[in-house]
Amino acid sequence: MRGHAALLVLLAACGSACNGSGGAVGAAISDEEFVLLPAGASVADMGKAVDGRKKDEGLDTPGHGTVYFVILRDGERYGPAYRHGAFHAVLGAGVTLPEGAISIRRVWAASGQIDGKNEEPERWGVSVAVEPGAAKPYAEKIREAAATFAEALAQRVPLHPDCVLAMGEVAYTNPHAADPAERDLAKAARARVPVPAPDGRIVIRSGGREIKVDVERRSGDAIRVGMMFRTRFDGEDRGMLFEYPHAAERQFWMRNCRIPIDVAYVNRGRVEKIWTMEPGFGADQRSIRHYPSDTVADMALEMPAGWFEKQGVKRGDEIVVGK
């Protein structure tokens, strides 16, 4: 997590109108729904529902339109009935919706955070709930609907498989245990999400050498999400580059981060400060250490823990973006 108040939140990737792909099955479309897709709906069908009203709902404006997390949850175990919860999608279990159907809803920012206790608005994720009353373990149709929906999202946004989670795997919802059925649902969905390709490259000039690094580039709200929940970097020489609109003093912390991470603060293309940051997953946010830049920085580069020392990269070395 990045910044003082980086928290897991729920973004709206939206759906099509009622006459869009799929159509209603077995239940009336409510004011909060875009579309009700039948059991067995394809990735293409779900993709159309996700794409259908992005512009109408403002999701193509800065700070929106990117899904960083998909949270799979049992609609009975957390909070009120889904009509009043901050859900994006509800999976039918043969209770009020046909088993394996998926209802895509517009009530994605109705109330607080996942556990109802945090104050920031919900912006960065999708919550997928199995409707209350579902039998467990969840039927194959339900698992397939969850996996197909995650796959449809992953074709449109840089969703990492490590960021598809069961509700109980989200640190600040503990001590709620992760229900085995939720874990199974998340596992099925993760299997359908490929690792995103890097979207940039940098060159570090150090001691007469040029070290090439593939990076995921992050700016705006994405900076505050970073490597949350991930269990690994996706390569020995692959990192994450945070790009700021102006130079200022910065500090990172490691809330919801599972692995140690090296960070180098950079200003005007020169490394200014390097830290190895310790995981903060599951820790009380008041006890999590902050790692300051100590001077102004307009970029920060995260790499696997120990990478900068291993490569001999130090303060004053040059970083060039886009080569």
NORRAPE-V91366 format. One record per residue. RES is the residue in one letter. PHI is phi in radians with two decimals (* if undefined). Layout:
{{RES PHI} {RES PHI}}
//
This chain:
{{M *} {R -2.18} {G 1.41} {H -1.32} {A -2.29} {A -1.27} {L -2.34} {L -1.27} {V -2.44} {L -1.97} {L -1.62} {A -1.77} {A -1.67} {C -1.72} {G -2.19} {S -1.52} {A -1.21} {C -1.05} {N -1.59} {G -1.39} {S -1.06} {G 1.72} {G 1.36} {A -1.30} {V -2.37} {G 1.32} {A -2.73} {A -1.28} {I -1.28} {S -1.53} {D -1.11} {E -1.64} {E -1.82} {F -1.63} {V -2.78} {L -2.05} {L -1.61} {P -1.29} {A -0.98} {G 1.48} {A -1.02} {S -1.49} {V -1.00} {A -1.11} {D -1.06} {M -1.20} {G -1.09} {K -1.10} {A -1.14} {V -1.15} {D -1.36} {G -0.91} {R -2.31} {K -0.98} {K -1.15} {D -1.05} {E -1.68} {G 1.35} {L -1.43} {D -1.73} {T -1.59} {P -0.98} {G 1.55} {H -2.23} {G 1.53} {T -2.13} {V -1.74} {Y -1.77} {F -2.47} {V -2.16} {I -1.91} {L -1.66} {R -2.54} {D -1.50} {G -1.13} {E -1.65} {R -1.63} {Y -2.26} {G 1.29} {P -1.30} {A -0.97} {Y -1.11} {R -1.05} {H -1.88} {G -1.57} {A -1.56} {F -1.76} {H -1.79} {A -2.50} {V -2.16} {L -1.59} {G -1.26} {A -2.25} {G 1.34} {V -1.65} {T -1.96} {L -2.09} {P -1.01} {E -1.04} {G 1.58} {A -1.21} {I -2.36} {S -1.79} {I -1.73} {R -2.06} {R -1.63} {V -1.60} {W -1.68} {A -2.37} {A -1.39} {S -2.81} {G 0.88} {Q -1.61} {I -0.99} {D -1.65} {G 1.31} {K -1.95} {N -1.61} {E -1.78} {E -1.26} {P -1.17} {E -1.50} {R -2.48} {W -2.03} {G -2.65} {V -2.18} {S -1.78} {V -2.07} {A -1.98} {V -1.44} {E -1.08} {P -0.97} {G 1.65} {A -1.16} {A -1.28} {K -2.15} {P -1.09} {Y -1.12} {A -1.15} {E -1.02} {K -1.08} {I -1.24} {R -1.09} {E -1.15} {A -1.10} {A -1.10} {A -1.16} {T -1.15} {F -1.11} {A -1.08} {E -1.11} {A -1.09} {L -1.10} {A -1.14} {Q -1.36} {R -2.06} {V -2.43} {P -1.39} {L -1.46} {H -1.55} {P -1.00} {D -1.14} {C -1.73} {V -1.84} {L -2.32} {A -1.33} {M -0.90} {G -1.17} {E -1.47} {V -1.46} {A -0.99} {Y -1.43} {T -1.55} {N -1.11} {P -1.48} {H -1.13} {A -1.29} {A -1.32} {D -1.06} {P -0.97} {A -1.18} {E -1.14} {R -1.04} {D -1.13} {L -1.11} {A -1.13} {K -1.07} {A -1.11} {A -1.24} {R -1.02} {A -1.12} {R -1.79} {V -1.91} {P -1.33} {V -1.23} {P -1.10} {A -1.26} {P -1.07} {D -2.04} {G -2.91} {R -2.49} {I -2.17} {V -2.14} {I -1.79} {R -1.76} {S -2.51} {G 0.97} {G 1.43} {R -1.82} {E -2.05} {I -1.86} {K -1.61} {V -2.32} {D -1.41} {V -2.36} {E -1.61} {R -1.61} {R -2.28} {S -2.56} {G 1.00} {D -1.06} {A -1.09} {I -1.06} {R -1.37} {V -1.73} {G 0.93} {M -1.69} {M -0.92} {F 1.25} {R -1.27} {T -1.78} {R -2.96} {F -1.47} {D -1.64} {G 2.97} {E -1.04} {D -2.02} {R -2.14} {G -2.37} {M -2.30} {L -1.92} {F -1.78} {E -2.05} {Y -1.82} {P -1.29} {H -2.72} {A -1.40} {A -2.84} {E -1.20} {R -2.15} {Q -2.69} {F -1.86} {W -2.38} {M -2.16} {R -1.11} {N 1.15} {C -1.71} {R -1.64} {I -2.22} {P -1.18} {I -2.46} {D -1.49} {V -2.25} {A -2.04} {Y -1.45} {V -2.26} {N -2.39} {R 0.90} {G 1.41} {R -2.14} {V -1.19} {E -1.89} {K -2.73} {I -2.21} {W -2.21} {T -1.84} {M -1.75} {E -1.60} {P -1.03} {G -2.09} {F -1.09} {G 1.44} {A -1.44} {D -1.10} {Q -1.06} {R -1.23} {S -1.75} {I -1.42} {R -1.22} {H -1.85} {Y -2.11} {P -1.45} {S -1.37} {D 1.18} {T -2.62} {V -1.25} {A -2.52} {D -1.97} {M -2.60} {A -2.50} {L -2.07} {E -1.80} {M -2.41} {P -0.98} {A -0.96} {G 1.55} {W -1.13} {F -1.12} {E -1.12} {K -1.06} {Q -1.52} {G 1.30} {V -1.35} {K -2.50} {R -1.00} {G 1.69} {D -1.16} {E -1.66} {I -2.14} {V -2.00} {V -1.64} {G 1.63} {K -1.96}}
//
